[in-house]
Amino acid sequence: MDFIKQFLAEANQIIAGLDKSQIEKAVNLIKETRDQEGRLFILGVGGSAANASHAVNDFRKIVGIESYAPTDNVSELTARTNDEGWSTIFAKWLETSRLKSNDLILVLSVGGGNLEKNVSPNLVSALQYAQEVGAKVLGIVGRDGGFTAKVADACVIIPTPNPENTTPHAEAFQAVVWHLLVSHPKLKIQQTKWESVK
């Protein structure tokens, strides 16, 4: 029972510590991208890749913005990993997708990418490519946000009340934040099913 109480208490701390101004910036970035007919590319690895897939659905269906996650195509992902190397899978995918300056990259990550520690170098490479073409960057990341936080136009960092639970909280709160975003009145254009049932 002690662990349960502690974990839920940490979740309360995280909610209280979320930077609402960065969330508001994220709302405005997404709205601006949609208004300019830009696309949203959502990048994540591991559990964050599963979150990216779910988030693509929500942004397409609820927000009405053209959205994609490279990790949804396992054939291309594994072919690129095998033939070109893990670190360039996202950058090369974005290059083939003809990433433009009116597009937006959303990174979902626990650490945000760190070349020195060789953690998620594929995210770093993708963000460097985004900078080259002038695309905007948004992050929902844990810890200190890594490379994502350094280069993002808006970055929601999930607070870390207990380093022992960094990953589960970061990945869980990615979902909380993106669900907040797709529910925001500036972005939401389509009613969700259960809210529309009388």
Residue frames as a rotation matrix with the C-alpha (Angstrom) as fourth column:
MET 1
0.562 0.827 0.000 0.00
0.827 -0.562 0.000 0.00
0.000 0.000 -1.000 0.00
ASP 2
0.279 -0.529 -0.801 2.91
0.301 -0.744 0.596 2.39
-0.912 -0.407 -0.049 0.71
PHE 3
-0.751 -0.600 0.277 4.13
0.421 -0.111 0.900 2.23
-0.509 0.793 0.336 -2.89
ILE 4
-0.149 0.794 0.589 0.62
0.951 -0.047 0.305 2.87
0.270 0.606 -0.749 -4.22
LYS 5
0.715 0.414 -0.563 0.21
0.609 -0.765 0.212 5.95
-0.343 -0.494 -0.799 -2.01
GLN 6
-0.084 -0.856 -0.511 3.66
0.220 -0.516 0.828 7.21
-0.972 -0.043 0.232 -2.95
PHE 7
-0.720 -0.204 0.664 3.15
0.658 0.102 0.746 6.73
-0.220 0.974 0.061 -6.71
LEU 8
0.192 0.890 0.413 -0.21
0.916 -0.314 0.251 8.52
0.353 0.330 -0.876 -6.66
ALA 9
0.620 -0.071 -0.782 1.20
0.449 -0.784 0.427 11.32
-0.643 -0.616 -0.454 -4.48
GLU 10
-0.517 -0.854 -0.062 3.95
0.347 -0.275 0.897 11.77
-0.783 0.442 0.438 -7.08
ALA 11
-0.424 0.451 0.785 1.28
0.882 0.009 0.471 12.02
0.206 0.892 -0.402 -9.78
ASN 12
0.682 0.675 -0.283 -0.37
0.728 -0.662 0.176 14.83
-0.069 -0.326 -0.943 -7.80
GLN 13
0.174 -0.723 -0.669 2.97
0.258 -0.622 0.739 16.63
-0.950 -0.301 0.078 -7.57
ILE 14
-0.697 -0.451 0.557 3.46
0.612 0.031 0.790 16.31
-0.374 0.892 0.255 -11.32
ILE 15
0.123 0.830 0.545 0.07
0.937 -0.278 0.212 17.82
0.327 0.484 -0.811 -12.12
ALA 16
0.785 0.174 -0.594 0.75
0.468 -0.796 0.385 20.72
-0.405 -0.580 -0.706 -9.77
GLY 17
0.039 -0.918 -0.395 4.19
0.152 -0.385 0.910 21.26
-0.988 -0.096 0.125 -11.32
LEU 18
-0.002 -0.021 1.000 3.25
0.975 0.222 0.007 21.28
-0.222 0.975 0.020 -15.02
ASP 19
-0.743 -0.349 -0.572 4.18
0.227 -0.934 0.275 24.56
-0.630 0.075 0.773 -16.72
LYS 20
0.188 0.963 0.192 0.85
0.628 0.032 -0.778 25.91
-0.755 0.267 -0.599 -17.94
SER 21
0.372 -0.110 -0.922 2.50
-0.502 -0.859 -0.100 28.64
-0.781 0.500 -0.374 -20.03
GLN 22
-0.738 -0.659 -0.142 4.34
-0.509 0.407 0.758 25.98
-0.442 0.632 -0.636 -22.06
ILE 23
-0.498 0.663 0.559 1.05
0.636 0.717 -0.285 24.09
-0.590 0.213 -0.779 -22.55
GLU 24
0.510 0.689 -0.515 -0.54
0.179 -0.671 -0.720 27.31
-0.841 0.275 -0.465 -23.81
LYS 25
-0.143 -0.663 -0.735 2.41
-0.760 -0.402 0.511 27.80
-0.634 0.632 -0.446 -26.20
ALA 26
-0.872 -0.161 0.462 1.86
0.069 0.895 0.441 24.24
-0.485 0.417 -0.769 -27.43
VAL 27
0.085 0.980 0.179 -1.83
0.622 0.088 -0.778 24.97
-0.778 0.178 -0.602 -28.12
ASN 28
0.546 0.132 -0.827 -0.91
-0.322 -0.879 -0.352 28.05
-0.773 0.459 -0.437 -30.14
LEU 29
-0.532 -0.808 -0.254 1.81
-0.624 0.171 0.762 26.21
-0.572 0.564 -0.595 -32.11
ILE 30
-0.695 0.337 0.635 -0.61
0.480 0.875 0.061 23.45
-0.535 0.347 -0.770 -33.10
LYS 31
0.399 0.899 -0.184 -3.33
0.473 -0.373 -0.798 25.93
-0.786 0.232 -0.573 -34.04
GLU 32
0.237 -0.417 -0.878 -0.88
-0.631 -0.753 0.187 27.96
-0.739 0.509 -0.441 -36.11
THR 33
-0.808 -0.559 0.183 0.30
-0.274 0.633 0.724 24.80
-0.521 0.535 -0.665 -37.88
ARG 34
-0.323 0.780 0.536 -3.27
0.743 0.560 -0.367 23.75
-0.587 0.279 -0.760 -38.68
ASP 35
0.536 0.561 -0.630 -4.20
0.129 -0.792 -0.596 27.26
-0.834 0.239 -0.497 -39.84
GLN 36
0.018 -0.645 -0.764 -1.20
-0.820 -0.447 0.358 27.25
-0.572 0.620 -0.537 -42.22
GLU 37
0.856 0.408 -0.318 -2.16
-0.515 0.729 -0.450 23.78
0.048 0.549 0.834 -43.51
GLY 38
-0.256 -0.966 -0.044 1.02
-0.897 0.254 -0.362 22.35
0.360 -0.053 -0.931 -42.04
ARG 39
0.444 0.329 -0.833 1.39
-0.116 0.943 0.311 18.77
0.889 -0.042 0.457 -40.90
LEU 40
0.421 -0.255 0.871 2.12
-0.906 -0.068 0.418 17.31
-0.047 -0.965 -0.259 -37.47
PHE 41
0.231 -0.448 -0.864 4.78
-0.203 0.846 -0.493 14.60
0.952 0.289 0.104 -37.21
ILE 42
0.682 0.109 0.723 4.86
-0.727 -0.005 0.687 12.80
0.079 -0.994 0.076 -33.86
LEU 43
0.066 -0.800 -0.596 8.10
-0.347 0.542 -0.766 11.07
0.936 0.258 -0.242 -32.88
GLY 44
0.431 0.013 0.902 8.58
-0.896 0.130 0.426 8.61
-0.112 -0.991 0.068 -30.03
VAL 45
-0.337 -0.597 -0.728 10.59
-0.525 0.761 -0.382 5.50
0.782 0.253 -0.570 -29.15
GLY 46
-0.952 -0.025 -0.305 9.49
0.202 0.698 -0.687 2.54
0.230 -0.716 -0.659 -27.02
GLY 47
-0.326 0.868 -0.374 6.40
0.855 0.102 -0.509 3.33
-0.403 -0.486 -0.775 -24.95
SER 48
-0.268 0.161 -0.950 6.45
-0.117 -0.984 -0.134 6.83
-0.956 0.075 0.283 -26.40
ALA 49
-0.959 -0.032 -0.283 6.10
-0.285 0.106 0.953 5.30
0.000 0.994 -0.111 -29.90
ALA 50
-0.561 0.818 -0.124 2.85
0.808 0.574 0.132 3.68
0.179 -0.026 -0.983 -28.77
ASN 51
-0.081 0.493 -0.867 1.76
0.549 -0.704 -0.451 7.05
-0.832 -0.512 -0.213 -27.38
ALA 52
-0.730 -0.257 -0.633 2.67
-0.325 -0.685 0.652 8.67
-0.602 0.682 0.417 -30.72
SER 53
-0.911 0.410 0.036 0.37
0.271 0.532 0.802 6.29
0.310 0.741 -0.596 -32.56
HIS 54
-0.148 0.878 -0.456 -2.54
0.977 0.059 -0.204 7.04
-0.152 -0.475 -0.867 -30.22
ALA 55
-0.206 0.015 -0.978 -1.85
0.249 -0.966 -0.068 10.77
-0.946 -0.258 0.195 -30.38
VAL 56
-0.985 -0.137 -0.106 -1.90
-0.074 -0.221 0.972 10.72
-0.157 0.966 0.208 -34.22
ASN 57
-0.493 0.870 0.033 -5.44
0.790 0.431 0.435 9.37
0.365 0.240 -0.900 -34.08
ASP 58
0.112 0.583 -0.805 -6.56
0.871 -0.448 -0.203 12.08
-0.479 -0.678 -0.558 -31.66
PHE 59
-0.456 -0.341 -0.822 -4.95
0.012 -0.926 0.377 14.97
-0.890 0.162 0.427 -33.52
ARG 60
-0.989 0.135 0.063 -6.36
0.073 0.071 0.995 13.80
0.130 0.988 -0.080 -36.85
LYS 61
-0.428 0.895 -0.126 -9.85
0.748 0.429 0.507 12.93
0.508 0.123 -0.853 -35.63
ILE 62
0.267 0.554 -0.789 -10.49
0.929 -0.365 0.059 15.52
-0.255 -0.749 -0.612 -32.90
VAL 63
-0.031 -0.400 -0.916 -8.29
0.209 -0.899 0.385 18.45
-0.977 -0.180 0.111 -33.97
GLY 64
0.858 0.436 0.273 -8.48
0.318 -0.033 -0.947 17.97
-0.404 0.899 -0.167 -37.76
ILE 65
0.416 -0.796 -0.439 -4.76
-0.825 -0.534 0.187 18.35
-0.383 0.284 -0.879 -38.40
GLU 66
0.777 -0.218 -0.590 -2.91
-0.277 0.724 -0.632 16.08
0.565 0.654 0.502 -40.82
SER 67
0.338 -0.592 0.732 -0.75
-0.913 -0.017 0.408 13.94
-0.229 -0.806 -0.546 -38.52
TYR 68
0.660 -0.222 -0.717 1.69
-0.237 0.845 -0.480 11.04
0.713 0.487 0.505 -38.82
ALA 69
0.537 -0.604 0.589 3.99
-0.644 0.157 0.749 8.87
-0.545 -0.781 -0.304 -36.69
PRO 70
-0.014 -0.626 -0.779 6.93
-0.942 0.269 -0.199 7.25
0.335 0.732 -0.594 -38.52
THR 71
-0.816 -0.373 0.441 6.78
-0.541 0.762 -0.356 4.31
-0.203 -0.530 -0.823 -36.09
ASP 72
0.182 0.947 0.266 3.34
-0.610 0.321 -0.724 3.31
-0.771 -0.031 0.636 -37.42
ASN 73
0.802 0.020 -0.598 5.06
-0.543 0.441 -0.715 1.75
0.249 0.897 0.364 -40.45
VAL 74
0.603 -0.563 0.565 7.12
-0.325 0.473 0.819 -1.09
-0.729 -0.677 0.102 -38.98
SER 75
0.692 -0.346 0.633 8.34
0.681 0.602 -0.416 -2.24
-0.237 0.719 0.653 -42.40
GLU 76
0.633 -0.464 0.619 9.92
0.150 -0.711 -0.687 1.10
0.759 0.527 -0.381 -43.24
LEU 77
0.736 -0.326 0.593 11.20
-0.674 -0.430 0.601 1.56
0.059 -0.842 -0.536 -39.69
THR 78
0.608 -0.508 0.610 13.00
-0.027 0.755 0.655 -1.79
-0.794 -0.415 0.445 -39.64
ALA 79
0.675 -0.380 0.632 14.28
0.730 0.220 -0.648 -1.43
0.108 0.898 0.426 -43.21
ARG 80
0.664 -0.425 0.615 15.80
-0.215 -0.896 -0.388 1.95
0.716 0.126 -0.687 -42.39
THR 81
0.694 -0.410 0.591 17.27
-0.630 0.051 0.775 0.59
-0.348 -0.910 -0.223 -39.14
ASN 82
0.639 -0.401 0.656 18.78
0.374 0.908 0.190 -2.36
-0.672 0.124 0.730 -40.98
ASP 83
0.527 -0.361 0.770 20.04
0.831 0.028 -0.555 -0.48
0.178 0.932 0.315 -44.06
GLU 84
0.314 -0.326 0.892 20.92
0.179 -0.902 -0.393 3.00
0.932 0.283 -0.225 -42.79
GLY 85
-0.727 -0.588 -0.355 21.24
0.428 0.018 -0.904 2.74
0.538 -0.809 0.239 -39.02
TRP 86
-0.038 0.756 -0.653 19.07
0.994 0.093 0.049 3.50
0.098 -0.648 -0.755 -36.01
SER 87
-0.425 -0.214 -0.879 20.19
0.594 -0.799 -0.093 7.10
-0.683 -0.562 0.467 -35.50
THR 88
-0.929 0.001 -0.371 18.82
-0.243 -0.757 0.607 8.40
-0.280 0.654 0.703 -38.82
ILE 89
-0.684 0.672 0.284 15.47
0.725 0.668 0.166 6.58
-0.078 0.320 -0.944 -39.05
PHE 90
0.245 0.850 -0.466 13.34
0.732 -0.477 -0.487 9.64
-0.636 -0.222 -0.739 -38.25
ALA 91
-0.150 -0.369 -0.917 15.40
-0.257 -0.881 0.397 12.22
-0.955 0.296 0.037 -40.13
LYS 92
-0.971 -0.239 -0.004 15.35
-0.080 0.309 0.948 10.14
-0.225 0.921 -0.319 -43.31
TRP 93
-0.381 0.913 0.145 11.61
0.910 0.398 -0.116 9.49
-0.163 0.088 -0.983 -42.91
LEU 94
0.306 0.475 -0.825 10.98
0.394 -0.852 -0.344 13.23
-0.867 -0.220 -0.448 -42.53
GLU 95
-0.565 -0.588 -0.578 13.19
-0.341 -0.472 0.813 13.95
-0.751 0.657 0.066 -45.54
THR 96
-0.917 0.275 0.290 11.14
0.399 0.589 0.703 11.55
0.022 0.760 -0.649 -47.68
SER 97
0.023 0.975 -0.222 7.98
0.967 -0.078 -0.242 13.21
-0.253 -0.209 -0.945 -46.31
ARG 98
-0.293 -0.258 0.921 9.38
0.644 -0.765 -0.009 16.54
0.707 0.590 0.391 -47.54
LEU 99
0.140 0.241 -0.960 9.26
0.948 -0.314 0.059 18.24
-0.287 -0.918 -0.272 -44.14
LYS 100
-0.026 -0.050 0.998 8.56
0.599 -0.800 -0.025 21.96
0.800 0.598 0.051 -44.62
SER 101
-0.886 -0.421 0.196 8.81
0.148 -0.655 -0.741 25.12
0.440 -0.627 0.642 -42.55
ASN 102
-0.302 0.839 0.453 5.05
-0.825 -0.468 0.317 25.19
0.478 -0.278 0.833 -41.91
ASP 103
0.309 0.343 -0.887 5.14
0.064 0.923 0.379 21.66
0.949 -0.173 0.264 -40.40
LEU 104
0.272 -0.140 0.952 5.44
-0.925 -0.311 0.218 20.82
0.265 -0.940 -0.214 -36.71
ILE 105
-0.271 -0.413 -0.870 7.40
-0.010 0.905 -0.426 18.06
0.963 -0.107 -0.249 -34.99
LEU 106
0.535 0.393 0.748 6.02
-0.783 -0.103 0.614 16.76
0.318 -0.914 0.252 -31.68
VAL 107
-0.415 -0.727 -0.547 8.51
-0.286 0.675 -0.681 14.74
0.864 -0.126 -0.488 -29.64
LEU 108
0.774 0.515 0.370 7.18
-0.559 0.281 0.780 12.39
0.298 -0.810 0.505 -26.98
SER 109
0.134 -0.837 -0.531 10.14
0.092 0.544 -0.834 11.16
0.987 0.063 0.150 -24.95
VAL 110
0.773 0.023 -0.634 11.31
0.624 0.159 0.765 10.38
0.119 -0.987 0.108 -21.44
GLY 111
0.138 -0.853 -0.503 14.71
0.732 -0.255 0.632 11.99
-0.667 -0.455 0.589 -21.95
GLY 112
0.771 0.281 -0.572 14.30
-0.087 -0.842 -0.532 14.11
-0.631 0.460 -0.625 -25.08
GLY 113
0.840 -0.506 0.193 17.42
0.392 0.322 -0.862 12.70
0.374 0.800 0.469 -26.77
ASN 114
0.731 -0.682 0.021 21.05
-0.480 -0.492 0.727 12.95
-0.485 -0.542 -0.686 -25.72
LEU 115
0.761 -0.476 -0.440 23.96
-0.310 0.329 -0.892 12.32
0.570 0.816 0.103 -28.09
GLU 116
-0.153 -0.893 0.423 26.62
-0.869 -0.082 -0.487 12.27
0.470 -0.442 -0.764 -25.36
LYS 117
-0.334 0.106 0.937 24.82
-0.703 0.634 -0.322 9.45
-0.628 -0.766 -0.137 -23.53
ASN 118
-0.922 -0.006 -0.388 23.76
-0.329 0.542 0.773 7.80
0.206 0.840 -0.502 -26.81
VAL 119
-0.570 0.820 0.057 20.11
0.472 0.384 -0.793 7.90
-0.672 -0.426 -0.606 -25.77
SER 120
0.462 0.857 0.227 17.56
0.620 -0.130 -0.773 8.38
-0.634 0.498 -0.592 -28.57
PRO 121
-0.571 -0.725 -0.384 20.06
0.170 -0.562 0.809 9.75
-0.803 0.397 0.445 -31.10
ASN 122
-0.576 0.437 0.691 17.31
0.809 0.181 0.560 9.32
0.120 0.881 -0.458 -33.71
LEU 123
0.565 0.768 -0.301 15.31
0.808 -0.588 0.016 12.09
-0.165 -0.252 -0.953 -32.04
VAL 124
0.133 -0.616 -0.776 18.33
0.175 -0.756 0.631 14.41
-0.975 -0.220 0.007 -32.02
SER 125
-0.807 -0.479 0.346 19.02
0.370 0.047 0.928 13.77
-0.461 0.876 0.139 -35.69
ALA 126
-0.118 0.863 0.492 15.36
0.973 0.000 0.232 14.40
0.200 0.506 -0.839 -36.58
LEU 127
0.675 0.382 -0.631 15.34
0.580 -0.803 0.135 17.69
-0.455 -0.457 -0.764 -34.67
GLN 128
-0.315 -0.842 -0.438 18.55
0.142 -0.498 0.855 18.81
-0.938 0.207 0.277 -36.32
TYR 129
-0.751 0.118 0.649 16.91
0.660 0.145 0.737 18.15
-0.007 0.982 -0.187 -39.67
ALA 130
0.350 0.935 -0.047 13.80
0.936 -0.348 0.054 20.07
0.034 -0.063 -0.997 -38.56
GLN 131
0.327 -0.325 -0.887 16.04
0.290 -0.859 0.422 23.03
-0.900 -0.395 -0.187 -37.70
GLU 132
-0.720 -0.664 0.202 17.62
0.350 -0.096 0.932 22.87
-0.600 0.741 0.301 -41.17
VAL 133
-0.592 0.552 0.586 14.25
0.699 -0.009 0.715 23.20
0.401 0.833 -0.381 -42.91
GLY 134
-0.883 0.179 0.434 12.80
-0.294 -0.931 -0.215 25.65
0.366 -0.317 0.875 -40.38
ALA 135
0.004 0.898 -0.440 10.04
0.200 0.430 0.880 23.39
0.980 -0.092 -0.178 -39.04
LYS 136
0.063 0.112 0.992 8.75
-0.860 -0.498 0.111 24.14
0.506 -0.860 0.065 -35.55
VAL 137
-0.497 -0.304 -0.813 9.39
0.133 0.899 -0.417 21.77
0.858 -0.315 -0.406 -32.63
LEU 138
0.268 0.617 0.740 7.16
-0.836 -0.233 0.497 20.89
0.479 -0.752 0.453 -29.70
GLY 139
-0.602 -0.514 -0.610 8.12
-0.141 0.821 -0.553 18.50
0.786 -0.247 -0.567 -26.90
ILE 140
0.632 0.563 0.533 6.35
-0.699 0.118 0.705 16.61
0.334 -0.818 0.468 -24.14
VAL 141
0.123 -0.790 -0.601 9.30
-0.012 0.604 -0.797 15.11
0.992 0.105 0.064 -22.31
GLY 142
0.913 0.145 -0.382 10.56
0.347 0.217 0.912 14.01
0.215 -0.966 0.147 -18.91
ARG 143
0.193 -0.878 -0.439 13.62
0.956 0.068 0.285 14.78
-0.220 -0.475 0.852 -16.79
ASP 144
-0.241 -0.354 -0.904 15.44
0.202 -0.929 0.310 17.87
-0.949 -0.108 0.295 -18.10
GLY 145
0.694 0.657 -0.295 14.04
-0.171 -0.247 -0.954 17.43
-0.699 0.712 -0.059 -21.60
GLY 146
0.064 -0.770 0.635 17.42
0.642 0.519 0.564 16.69
-0.764 0.372 0.527 -23.19
PHE 147
-0.857 -0.472 0.207 18.06
0.432 -0.439 0.787 17.98
-0.281 0.764 0.581 -26.72
THR 148
-0.165 0.889 0.427 14.33
0.874 -0.069 0.481 18.47
0.457 0.453 -0.766 -27.33
ALA 149
0.590 0.429 -0.684 14.03
0.753 -0.597 0.276 21.06
-0.290 -0.678 -0.675 -24.57
LYS 150
-0.283 -0.811 -0.512 17.08
0.449 -0.584 0.676 22.92
-0.847 -0.038 0.530 -25.89
VAL 151
-0.972 -0.212 0.103 15.71
0.173 -0.343 0.923 23.41
-0.161 0.915 0.370 -29.40
ALA 152
-0.342 0.925 0.164 11.92
0.939 0.330 0.094 23.34
0.033 0.186 -0.982 -28.96
ASP 153
-0.613 0.299 0.731 9.66
0.018 -0.920 0.392 26.29
0.790 0.253 0.558 -29.67
ALA 154
0.214 0.607 0.765 7.52
-0.914 -0.152 0.376 24.97
0.344 -0.780 0.523 -26.80
CYS 155
-0.419 -0.399 -0.815 8.36
-0.098 0.913 -0.397 22.17
0.903 -0.086 -0.422 -24.39
VAL 156
0.566 0.608 0.557 6.25
-0.712 0.020 0.702 20.69
0.416 -0.793 0.445 -21.61
ILE 157
-0.523 -0.784 -0.334 8.62
-0.385 0.568 -0.728 19.01
0.760 -0.252 -0.599 -19.20
ILE 158
0.603 0.692 -0.397 7.04
0.000 0.497 0.868 16.40
0.798 -0.523 0.300 -16.96
PRO 159
0.241 -0.534 0.810 8.39
-0.916 -0.402 0.007 17.07
0.322 -0.744 -0.586 -13.44
THR 160
0.049 -0.342 -0.938 10.39
0.027 0.940 -0.341 14.29
0.998 -0.009 0.056 -11.76
PRO 161
0.527 0.192 0.828 9.39
-0.754 -0.345 0.559 14.09
0.394 -0.919 -0.037 -8.09
ASN 162
0.483 -0.375 0.791 11.06
-0.413 0.700 0.583 10.66
-0.772 -0.608 0.183 -7.76
PRO 163
-0.154 -0.646 -0.748 13.90
-0.974 -0.029 0.225 9.60
-0.167 0.763 -0.624 -10.11
GLU 164
-0.792 -0.128 0.597 12.97
-0.175 0.984 -0.022 5.95
-0.585 -0.121 -0.802 -9.49
ASN 165
-0.030 0.884 0.467 9.69
0.622 0.382 -0.683 6.51
-0.782 0.270 -0.561 -11.37
THR 166
-0.496 -0.255 -0.830 10.87
-0.320 -0.835 0.448 8.79
-0.807 0.488 0.333 -14.16
THR 167
-0.991 0.014 -0.136 9.81
-0.125 0.312 0.942 6.61
0.055 0.950 -0.307 -17.10
PRO 168
-0.498 0.867 -0.013 6.31
0.865 0.497 0.064 5.54
0.062 0.021 -0.998 -15.98
HIS 169
0.073 0.539 -0.839 5.36
0.517 -0.740 -0.430 9.07
-0.853 -0.403 -0.333 -15.00
ALA 170
-0.600 -0.356 -0.716 6.83
-0.344 -0.694 0.633 10.67
-0.722 0.626 0.294 -18.13
GLU 171
-0.976 0.217 -0.016 5.04
0.084 0.445 0.891 8.28
0.201 0.869 -0.453 -20.46
ALA 172
-0.297 0.916 -0.271 1.77
0.945 0.240 -0.223 8.44
-0.139 -0.323 -0.936 -18.53
PHE 173
0.088 0.342 -0.935 1.74
0.378 -0.880 -0.287 12.23
-0.921 -0.329 -0.207 -18.45
GLN 174
-0.960 -0.251 -0.122 2.53
-0.049 -0.278 0.959 12.49
-0.275 0.927 0.255 -22.16
ALA 175
-0.592 0.796 0.123 -1.01
0.693 0.426 0.581 11.13
0.411 0.429 -0.804 -22.53
VAL 176
0.078 0.616 -0.784 -2.46
0.863 -0.435 -0.257 13.57
-0.499 -0.656 -0.566 -20.01
VAL 177
-0.381 -0.305 -0.873 -0.89
-0.003 -0.944 0.331 16.55
-0.925 0.129 0.358 -21.78
TRP 178
-0.999 0.016 -0.044 -1.80
-0.045 -0.059 0.997 15.53
0.013 0.998 0.059 -25.34
HIS 179
-0.340 0.938 -0.062 -5.37
0.904 0.344 0.254 14.76
0.260 0.030 -0.965 -24.24
LEU 180
0.019 0.259 -0.966 -5.49
0.541 -0.815 -0.208 18.24
-0.841 -0.518 -0.156 -22.71
LEU 181
-0.757 -0.403 -0.514 -4.27
-0.169 -0.640 0.750 19.66
-0.631 0.654 0.416 -26.03
VAL 182
-0.902 0.418 0.111 -6.81
0.254 0.305 0.918 17.86
0.349 0.856 -0.381 -28.22
SER 183
-0.084 0.903 -0.421 -9.59
0.994 0.106 0.031 18.84
0.073 -0.415 -0.907 -25.77
HIS 184
-0.614 -0.224 -0.757 -8.62
0.420 -0.905 -0.073 22.53
-0.669 -0.362 0.649 -25.72
PRO 185
0.400 0.915 -0.049 -11.36
0.454 -0.245 -0.856 24.73
-0.796 0.321 -0.514 -27.23
LYS 186
0.211 -0.389 -0.897 -8.84
-0.683 -0.715 0.150 26.45
-0.700 0.580 -0.417 -29.55
LEU 187
-0.724 -0.639 -0.261 -8.03
-0.649 0.503 0.571 23.08
-0.234 0.582 -0.779 -31.11
LYS 188
-0.704 0.464 0.538 -10.98
0.294 0.879 -0.375 20.71
-0.647 -0.106 -0.755 -30.70
ILE 189
-0.671 0.498 -0.549 -13.26
-0.736 -0.538 0.412 20.73
-0.090 0.680 0.727 -33.75
GLN 190
-0.208 0.571 -0.794 -14.85
-0.348 0.715 0.606 17.27
0.914 0.403 0.050 -33.47
GLN 191
0.279 0.390 0.877 -16.85
-0.956 0.026 0.292 16.03
0.091 -0.920 0.380 -30.48
THR 192
-0.834 -0.543 -0.096 -15.58
-0.516 0.831 -0.209 12.81
0.193 -0.124 -0.973 -28.89
LYS 193
-0.539 0.662 -0.521 -18.01
0.036 0.635 0.771 9.88
0.841 0.397 -0.366 -28.86
TRP 194
-0.358 0.438 -0.824 -19.00
0.888 0.433 -0.155 9.55
0.289 -0.788 -0.544 -25.23
GLU 195
-0.777 0.068 -0.626 -19.36
0.251 -0.878 -0.408 13.30
-0.577 -0.474 0.665 -24.80
SER 196
-0.801 0.484 -0.353 -21.79
-0.579 -0.476 0.662 13.32
0.152 0.734 0.662 -27.74
VAL 197
-0.567 0.619 -0.543 -23.98
0.407 0.784 0.468 10.50
0.716 0.045 -0.697 -26.37
LYS 198
-0.370 0.523 0.768 -27.05
-0.700 -0.700 0.140 11.89
0.610 -0.486 0.625 -24.61
